[in-house]
Amino acid sequence: MSTRIGVITFPGTLDDVDASRAVRYAGAEPVALWHGDHDLQEVDAVVVPGGFSYGDYLRAGAIASLAPIMREVVEGAAKGLPVLGICNGFQILCEAGLLPGALTRNEKLHFVCRDQKLRVENADTAWTSGFTRDEEILVPVKNAEGRFVAAPDTLKALEAEGRVVFRYVGGNPNGSAADIAGVASENGRVVGLMPHPEHAIDLLTGPSEQGLGLFTSVLGTLAGAPAA
Amino acid sequence: MDVMPKPEILDVQGQAVSRALTRIGVSGIEVRQGKHFELEVDDSVDDETLHRIAGDLLANPVIEDWTVTRV
């Protein structure tokens, strides 16, 4: 039976279709999850895709973090369910308390949309196990609120514990602290990043195929260890 | 409830407003931008509840502070 990976759709989500396609390219079965449901449909992992859930009202990700499906995701994550948050999904995971820090308005206030080089700083998380440390990947970044901030103590702890998963290389697009593009939970099962690996899985439409590595990584992780 | 970015958080929107002020001939003023919420509540709603509303939803304690004022 193939691995089933849930992709959540909130009102205002944009990248659920590309995320589902990436799951399929990686060789897994994408399962559509609806924000209003309390049902994860027994998926093996969850992707929280990008977009503008609830129109970014209040704060980006704030209202989505309280949606019924997110309560299930938080409970699942506590039991080791791998969760990947991309862009608005990263913002949602921070607002839900699954990841530390917060994403704020870009330093120069502009919506930045470009192909961005990232360095894989931690190749031991559930979503990066297929990469090698210090490997560089090229994926699109597109956001207006991608500037990662956290308290100084939190930043110190993230660095010390190797929980910075991706760092911007060749220019920081938004003023993120320490060029941080993505971080992981303590157990490395929950990962969030602002850039969009799901848009870099096919040279027809993306700058590389390197984004696929996150999706194949989680398949490797799931195959290597029985779900908690 | 007033929600403001913490003092140590770079408020880029406030900075942009400050710069725009110079265009109407006002200089030397630093603006910080936040949010104001008006909640109609019964007198029985205690301060603890109001602060829980602020801390759990209206503000993000990682980046924002809040004040509660009853009027």
Contacts between the chains, C-beta under 8 A, distances in Angstrom:
chain1	res1	chain2	res2	distance
A	58	B	57	7.5
A	58	B	58	7.3
A	59	B	60	5.8
A	62	B	57	7.0
A	62	B	60	7.0
A	66	B	57	7.3
A	94	B	62	7.6
A	95	B	60	6.9
A	100	B	62	7.9
A	101	B	62	6.3
A	102	B	60	5.6
A	102	B	62	4.3
A	102	B	63	4.7
A	104	B	5	8.0
A	104	B	9	6.9
A	104	B	10	7.8
A	104	B	12	7.9
A	104	B	63	6.1
A	105	B	12	5.1
A	105	B	13	6.1
A	106	B	12	7.3
A	107	B	10	7.2
A	107	B	12	6.0
A	108	B	12	7.5
A	109	B	12	5.4
A	109	B	13	7.2
A	109	B	16	5.9
A	149	B	9	6.3
A	149	B	62	7.4
A	149	B	63	6.0
A	150	B	62	6.8
A	151	B	62	7.2
A	175	B	10	7.4
